[in-house]
């Protein structure tokens, strides 16, 4: 991922100049992190830490939206401790890992804030009566997550199920059903266009 990310900064393209099976977003993420922090291995743990901090904050916002501030603090704290345990701890067999390649800045690292944000904006649209823009944003974040790793489509389906369950359980009109689903799906598709 780092080699392809650096190659992008030199005008190369994934799948044309470099062969890799991973989905495209990770290569452009590595290019962006090298552009911001310089082409060095230090850019990888710095970016990983910043993204983990963002995810922790988004998890706090999501938990506060669903429950209350105390649970939000506990949720964020537990995520911060346990998500970094793998990064700073051991492999499954028990040998020390301490920030090896296999734990830093992987596709899942960048998917987590996107999926958390997607759920946050979907729930905001229902709980706080926000307009359709929050559903478009929810779909967009889920679409970006999909570009990191295709199985995250299941997370988008969970967001869709949640929104549709709310619509059906409250007896909203068919126009609302269509409008909200169109907003979610259009956001998802918008995220795919650049790739």
Secondary structure, DSSP 4 states (H G I P E B T S, - for coil): -HHHHHHHHTT--BTTTB---S-THHHHHHHHHHHHH-SSTHHHHHHHHHHHHHHHHHHHHHHHHHS-HHHHHHHHHHHHHHHHHHHHSB-TTS-B-SS-TTTSS-HHHHHHHHHHHHHHHHHHHHHS---HHHHHHHHHHHHHHHHH-GGGHHHHHHHHHHHHHHHHHHT--HHHHHHHHHHHHHHHHHHHHT-
